Amino acid sequence: MTPQPGSPGDVLTLISTGSATTRSDLARVTGLARSTISQRVDALIERGLVEETETGESTGGRPPRQLRLHTEEHAFAGVDLGATHCRVALMDISGEILAACEDPLLIGDGPEEVLAHVDRRLDALLADAGRPRAALRAIGMGVPGPVEFATGRPNNPPIMPGWNDYPIPEYFDGPSVLVDNDVNVMALGEHRHAFPGARHLLFVKAGTGIGCGIVADGKLHRGAQGSAGDIGHIRVSGHDDAGCRCGNSACLEAVAGGAALARRLRELGLAAESAADVVALVQAGDTQALRLVREAGRLIGEVLAGLVNFFNPEVIVIGGALSRVHDHLVAGVRETIYRRSLPLATHHLSITPSRAGVDAAVLGAGLLAVEHYLSPDNINRIVNA
């Protein structure tokens, strides 16, 4: 039998999700005595986490006092670091964006220079929002490489020279810092923004490389060490001559990633150095680029078909640079999945381009920070401190 929730952290979760918005609601949902509920709520109010206002509708007597998150004294940051960009968003405790900015920034400049830039941007956004630095409770960050989530340290990231094993959380003084692979925070942002009702979702980032974020039972699934979802290095048949940066051959990324498509277009005499160039050629109607993107979609679909049979998601979202030509890419993905996967697994499956778009990572990173701070265990520590 599932135990009834009752800790301060559990009570705050009920308030933040809207499951209970009055003390009476909380007593009814938890089964706790009203006196115990009052103790929990008063402790949350004292810590500045909850506020109580007289905005409820009366049923004949005094209007009930409504409980909600206290948004004014807390701030959270989402940071999206890409190979050539930095996006930072400041959020309140409800996940509402207060201020945001984007700058060109080279991840190859190294952790000290990049993180110093992030720190300056955080100060500027806090000033714009009228919040002191002390209000910043947690920072979520997505980076373009493998991360050991428990420590927040990148692990041999191929496009992040100088970042291997760098202790990113220790750079920032004060707030909790959570660091994850960019595709994981994209999956979280897409799920919370566009598909909050989906319990099982795959987010595929098709850009220079290819990766997959997994939402299982409404939560990010990272695996034992944080490397779950690295579908870019799953072998695809018929491409033994395609060498991959990982040292193997015939990896999905080596034949269907944006860098691989750009290389093949160069071999055909076209000017293409990056995934963005591939997209530009497709948008200009180049038939060779169209053919290669459609073929890439089929190859990605070949790998995803196995995942659909294994994981049985409700939604597959295609994001990343190549998703800007989603009419062709997603068509190829759908074609293979529906041909190769079991009918029961695809019966209610939705395969769709990203709805959050370029904001998916910064939204997900910020929500990673908010959800960490609001987790029952963390709230219990705050209240009991």
N, C-alpha and C positions, 0 to 999 in steps of 0.2 A: 504494500500500500504506500502511495506517495505521501510523504509528510507534508503538512500544511506549512506554507511560508510564514515566517514570523520575525526574522531578524530585521534590524534597521535597513540593511541592504535590500532584503526582499520587499519591504514596505516601499522603499524608494522605487524599485523596479515597477511595482504596481501603479505607483503615481505617474512615473515617467511614460509608461506605455498607455496610460489612460484607462487601465483596467479597474482602478478605484480612485475616485477624485474627492472623496469626503472621508471623514473619520468613520462614519457609519458604514460606508462602502468597505473600508479596510477591515473593520470588525467582521462584517458579513463574509467577505472573501477569505480571510485568513482563519476565522473561527476563534480569534484571540479576544480576550476581555477588552472592553472599552478602555479600562485604565491602562492596560498594557499598550494598546494602540496609541493612547495619548502620550505615554512615555517615549515611544518610538518616534512619533511625529514631532514632539517637542524637541527631541535631540537633533532631528534633521533640520528643524527650523533654526535651532541655536547654532548649528554649523554652517548656516547660510545656504543649505542645499534645497530647501523647500520653503515656499511662502503660502500663506493662507489668506484668501480674500473672500469677501461677501458678495459673490457673483452668482450663486446658485439660485434656481427657481424655487419659490416657496410652494409647498403643498398644503398650505393652510395655516402654518405657524411661522416661526422665524426662518428666513432663508438659510439653507445649509451653507457653511463656509467651505469654499472650494480649495483643494490642495493642488499645487502645480510646482514644477521646477522653478527655482529662483535663478533667473538667467543673468542678472546684472553683475554679479561678483565673480564670474568664472569665465575663462576663455580657453579655447583649444585651437591647436594649429594643425592643418593638413599640409604636408610638403610633398610635392611631386617632382622628383629629380629625374630628368631624362638625359640622354646623351648630350643634348645641346640646349636644354631649357630647364628652367626652374619655375614652378608654380607654387604659390603659397596662399592659403586661405585661412582666415581667422574665423572661428565659429563660437557661438555661445553653447551653453550646456544642452540645449535642445537640438543642436545640429544646424541651426540657422547660420548662414554665412553673414558675417559682419563686415568684412573687408577682404579683398583679394588682389593679387598682382601676379604678373608673369614677366620673366626676363630671359633673354638669351644667356646661357651659361654652359660652359664646357665641363662635363663630368671628369674629363681627363686632366683638368687643372689640379685635381687632388683634393683630399678631404679638408685640409685646413682652409684653403681658399674658398671652396664651395660652401662649407658650413659657416664660415664667417659671413659670407653673403646672405645665407639663410637667416642668421642671427640678426643682421642689420635689418633685413626685411621684416622680421617679426617685431622688432622695436618700432618700426615705422607703422605697421598695421595696427599695433596696439595703441599707438598715439592717435591714429586716425579714428579708432573706435572709442577713444576716451577711456581706455583701461590701463591700469598700471601693469608693469612686468610681473608683479607678484600674483596677478589674476590668472596668469597662464599656468594651467594645471597639468596639461599633457600635450605632447607633440606626437603626431603620427607621420611617418615618412615612408614613401615608396622609392626604391632605387632600382636601376636597370641591371640587376644581377642577382645571383643566388645569395640568400641571407640565412644565417642561423638565427631564427626568430627569438630563441630564448635569450640570446646575448645581444642581438641587434648588430652583429658583426658580419659584413660581407664575406663571402667565402669564394675565393678565386674568381671574382667577376671578370669576364673577358674584356669588357669595354670600359672598365673602371680602374685604370692603372694607378697604383698607390693606395688603393682602398682595401686590399685584402686584409682581413682580420682587424680592421680599424674599429676602435670602440666608439661608434657614433653616439650612443646615449651619453657617454661620459663628457662629450664636448659641451653639452648644454647644462648649465647650472640651475637647478631648481625643479623644473617640471619633469614628470615621467616622460621617457622617450621610447616609442615603439617603432622598430624598423622592420620593413617587410619587402619582399620582392614586388616590383611594380604591378605585375599581373594579378597578384593577390589583392592588393588594394583596389585595383580596377574592378575586380569581381565583387568586392564588398560594396564599392560605390555604386556599381550598376544594380546590384541586388537591392540595396536599400532605397535607391532613387527610383528605379523603374519597375522592379519585380519583387516588392516586399512580400507578396503572398506566396512566392515560389519557395518550396522547401529545398529543392535540389536543382542547382544551376551550374552550368559550365560557362566561363568567360574565356574566349580564345582571343589572344592578342596576336594579330597577324601584321607584323611590321618588318623591320630588318631581320629579326628572328621570329620564332613562334613559341608561345607559352600558353599555359592554361591555368586559370584560377578556378578553384572548386568550392562551391557552397553546398554543404551537406547538412540536411536537417536545419537549414537556416543559419549555419555557422561556417566560417572559413575552415577548410580542411587543409592542413599543411603537411601532414605525414609525420613520421618520427623525428626527422631532423630539419624539416622545412622545405624539402625538395619536391613535394608532391606537385603534379601538374606539369612537369618538364617534358611536354609531349614533343618538343622540337627535336629531341634526340631519339625518338622512336623510329625504327627502321621502316622504310617503305620499299616495296619490291620493285625490281627493274631499274635501279639507279645505282648500281655498284660502283660506277666510276665517279660519283659525286662525293668528293672528300668534304669532311665537316671540320670546323674549328675545334671540335671536341677530340679529334684524333681518329674517329671512326668514319665510316662512309655510309652513304644512302640514308642519312638522317633526314627527317621531314624538313627541318630548317634548311638543310643544304640543297634541297631541290625546290622548295615552295616558299621560302622566306624572301623578303623584299630584296636582300642583298644578292641572293641566288638568281632571282628574276632579272635584276639589273645587269648582272654579269652575262646572262644568256642574251639579253637584248644588245649588249655591247658586241657580243660575238656576231650578232646579225647586222652590225654596222650602225646601231642607233646610239644616241647619246643618253646614257642612263648610268648614274653613279650611285643611286640610292632608291629606297622604296618610294620616296616622294617623286622621283623622276619617273618611276614606273607608273604611278598614279597619274601624273601629268600626261604621259603618252596615251594612257587609256582614255582619259578625259578628252584628249584631242582626236580620238577615234582611230588610233593606230591599230591595225588589225593584228600585228604580231604581238603587241602588248596585251590586247584583248584575249588572244588565244592563250598566252602564257598565264594570265591571271585566272582564267576559267579553269585551265589545267591545274593550277595551284589549288584552287578551290576543291577540285576533285581529289587531289592528293591529301589535303587536310581532312576532307570528308572520309577518306579511307581510314585514317587513324581514328577520327571521331566515331566512326561506325562501331569500332570495337569498344570504345568507351561508352557509347549509348547502350550496347548490349550488357556491358559490365555494370555501369553506374545507374542507368535508367533515369536521366535528368528530365525535368519538365521543360527547361529552357536551355538553349545554347545561344549565347550572345557572341557575335563576331565584332571585335574592336581592333584598334591599332591602325597604323597608317594605311594598310591595304584595304581596310573596310570603307575608305572613302569612295571606292569603286565597288560598293557592296552588291550592286545589281549583278555583276559578273562573278565576283568571288563567292557570295552566298549561294548563288544559283548552282555553282559547281559543288559546294559543300552539300547542299540539299540533295542534289542528284545522286551522289554516292551514298549518303547516309540512308536515304529511303530505299535504295537498291540493296544495300548490304546489311542493314540492321533488321532485327526481328520485328514483325508487325506490332506485337504488344508493346515493345519499347518505344515505337514511334507513333503510337495511336494518338496520343495527346501532346506530342513533342512540338515545341515552337522553336524555330531556328530564325534568328533575327539579327539585324545589325544593331550596334550599340545605340542606346537612346541618350545616355549621359555624354557620349562623345569624348571630347578632349578633357572634360571635367571629371571623368570617372575616377581617375587616380587621385586627384586632390580631394574630391569628396570622400572617397574611401579611406584615405589616409587620415582625414579629420575625424571621420566616424570611428575609425580604429581607436583614436585617442579618447573620444567621448565615451565609447562603450567600455573601454578599459577602466576609465575613471568611475563610471556608474555601475560597474560590476558589483554584485552583492559583497564579495570578499573585500574589495577595496573600500566600499562605503562602510562596512563594519569596522575596518581598521581606522578609518577617519573618525567615526563616531566614538569608538572605544579608546582613542588615543588620549 
